[in-house]
Amino acid sequence: MISILIIDDEVEIGYFLSRLFQSKGYHVKVVNSGKEFSEIDFSLEQFHVAMIDLKLPDANGLTLLQNLKQVQPTCKVMIMTGYSTIKTAVDAIKLGASDYIEKPFDDIDLLEKQVEKLLGSTCFSNQHHIEKIARESGLIVGNSRAMNQLIQTAAKVAGKPVNILIEGETGTGKEVLSRFLHQASDRHQESFIGVNCGALSENLLESELFGHEKGSFTGATQHRKGLFEIASNGTLFLDEIAEASYAIQVKLLRVLETREFMRVGSESILRTKTRLIAATNEDLKEAVKQKKFREDLFYRLNVVHLKIPPLRERKEDIPLLVQHLLQRTGTALSFSNSAIDLLQSYEWPGNIRELSNFVTRAVMLADPNATIIQADELPINHQTKSQVVASNTDKQESNLESYLKTWLTETLTTFEQKDEVKLDEVLAQVKELESQVGKSFIMRTLKDTHGNRKEAAKRLQITMRKLRYLLNEKT
Ligand SMILES: Nc1ncnc2c1ncn2[C@@H]1O[C@H](COP(=O)(O)OP(=O)(O)OP(=O)(O)O)[C@@H](O)[C@H]1O
């Protein structure tokens, strides 16, 4: 693990730097005086980079630099000085420092870059750290250039105190990416809380976000903290932000501008330090043009914009994703190369969520004695490359016909049998039919709308809530 030593008598600076570098997964040791420095056992602790303040109350930074270089010659040293002159900087560099930086730190980017540069010349790389966090967040980066670039950018902005807007079709991994951003930030030990703006009514969403006082509305029997309060030191993920009503948008804007809010039914002002990540599967800019989304809120949220490409545009990621999804089911099964080829020829309108459901079903249906799932066992009705129809067991889209036939045969057989029939079971079958028919229509429409759920719900004349319900997702 990369180790960084900070030597500074200003406790706040030590704290700030340790948070900054700990959030990158580095080990950080802070000492506040020459005395504390002399107490370090360098035979036990190896440092890759040391940041030394030139002015300490009981020691000269240049002397500490020399002492450190004697015991750990490979450690790179960055001098920090509030009284930077070319002379002291040149002196420090002559004595073995690799770089210097002026205090106060106006440009944290520059500071990070300078330290990364020093680390780059040691044996560790930032890439290693990004991969570790991605793994911990359940995010497979894959082999595509687009995803790799996206994750590099995400890693760079994760630690910055800026709002982030994630855009991507349904199931592309917006929530997974936001978890990665949280994990890669210095808030990773605080809470990460997500809320789906489309899944709650306006009143419920307001109370969920801001909390409420006892008696503020019918049913408010207790006072309740809102997510801006609960996740004050952490990250708040607002999924499907375009679904937030105009009134909620106004309230969100106020919190983002002032960091202040009030619980429903209260007049006391509360403060929040929540870091906000919003996600949308529709073009928010377009929603602004159509006056459905507030422009001022859009600009507040869109400080950093991360767009996740749909799976059909990064099919080279499918092998690694499939491997991950298989592991997630706990199976030892794998897919043959031709099976992977087949999966890569499908368009996946429901993106990784659809792929994930597909893998789970393929595992469930696999021959119990098999170790490899072959292409011809896959429930994909493969017509022409890149123009695949759909899966039988998904019972979605055009295979609806075969599902209906099977359903009808099974139901008629039950009807014709003379033994006792459990009507409840038959009715459960009818419910299943309703759900599968709904799902098929939705999947077909999602394909037509390129994954735009709102548009799909509009075309099918159902609410977003119903759409999600029929897809067996969050309600
Ligand atoms: N890069 C990825 N690596 C591994 N799994 C992923 C990745 N992206 C998405 N998934 C998986 O796909 C499923 C959908 O992901 P997620 O909920 O993050 O998508 P979403 O874009 O937020 O969906 P929605 O628009 O419906 O809210 C989850 O099971 C998630 O674990």
The ligand as an SDF file (V2000), in Angstrom:
LIG
                    3D

 31 33  0  0  0  0  0  0  0  0999 V2000
  -20.4700   -1.8070  -14.8730 N   0  0  0  0  0  0  0  0  0  0  0  0
  -21.1760   -2.7540  -14.2340 C   0  0  0  0  0  0  0  0  0  0  0  0
  -20.5490   -3.8110  -13.6990 N   0  0  0  0  0  0  0  0  0  0  0  0
  -21.2440   -4.7780  -13.0660 C   0  0  0  0  0  0  0  0  0  0  0  0
  -22.5720   -4.7860  -12.9120 N   0  0  0  0  0  0  0  0  0  0  0  0
  -23.2460   -3.7550  -13.4250 C   0  0  0  0  0  0  0  0  0  0  0  0
  -22.5840   -2.6910  -14.0980 C   0  0  0  0  0  0  0  0  0  0  0  0
  -23.5020   -1.7960  -14.4920 N   0  0  0  0  0  0  0  0  0  0  0  0
  -24.6870   -2.2820  -14.0920 C   0  0  0  0  0  0  0  0  0  0  0  0
  -24.5550   -3.4540  -13.4490 N   0  0  0  0  0  0  0  0  0  0  0  0
  -25.6360   -4.2860  -12.8880 C   0  0  0  0  0  0  0  0  0  0  0  0
  -26.7900   -4.0610  -13.7060 O   0  0  0  0  0  0  0  0  0  0  0  0
  -27.9610   -3.8640  -12.9180 C   0  0  0  0  0  0  0  0  0  0  0  0
  -28.5370   -2.4720  -13.1670 C   0  0  0  0  0  0  0  0  0  0  0  0
  -27.6360   -1.4980  -12.6790 O   0  0  0  0  0  0  0  0  0  0  0  0
  -28.1370   -0.0880  -12.0810 P   0  0  0  0  0  0  0  0  0  0  0  0
  -29.2990   -0.2780  -11.1630 O   0  0  0  0  0  0  0  0  0  0  0  0
  -26.9450    0.6180  -11.5330 O   0  0  0  0  0  0  0  0  0  0  0  0
  -28.6340    0.5980  -13.4310 O   0  0  0  0  0  0  0  0  0  0  0  0
  -29.3820    1.9870  -13.6230 P   0  0  0  0  0  0  0  0  0  0  0  0
  -28.8220    2.5960  -14.8400 O   0  0  0  0  0  0  0  0  0  0  0  0
  -29.2780    2.7720  -12.3270 O   0  0  0  0  0  0  0  0  0  0  0  0
  -30.8670    1.5180  -13.8720 O   0  0  0  0  0  0  0  0  0  0  0  0
  -32.2240    2.4090  -13.8630 P   0  0  0  0  0  0  0  0  0  0  0  0
  -32.1450    3.3770  -14.9910 O   0  0  0  0  0  0  0  0  0  0  0  0
  -33.2700    1.3880  -14.0860 O   0  0  0  0  0  0  0  0  0  0  0  0
  -32.3260    3.0490  -12.4980 O   0  0  0  0  0  0  0  0  0  0  0  0
  -27.5330   -4.1030  -11.4790 C   0  0  0  0  0  0  0  0  0  0  0  0
  -27.7610   -5.4530  -11.1690 O   0  0  0  0  0  0  0  0  0  0  0  0
  -26.0470   -3.8250  -11.4930 C   0  0  0  0  0  0  0  0  0  0  0  0
  -25.3740   -4.5170  -10.4860 O   0  0  0  0  0  0  0  0  0  0  0  0
  1  2  1  0
  2  3  1  0
  2  7  2  0
  3  4  2  0
  4  5  1  0
  5  6  2  0
  6  7  1  0
  6 10  1  0
  7  8  1  0
  8  9  2  0
  9 10  1  0
 10 11  1  0
 11 12  1  0
 11 30  1  0
 12 13  1  0
 13 14  1  0
 13 28  1  0
 14 15  1  0
 15 16  1  0
 16 17  2  0
 16 18  1  0
 16 19  1  0
 19 20  1  0
 20 21  2  0
 20 22  1  0
 20 23  1  0
 23 24  1  0
 24 25  2  0
 24 26  1  0
 24 27  1  0
 28 29  1  0
 28 30  1  0
 30 31  1  0
M  END
$$$$
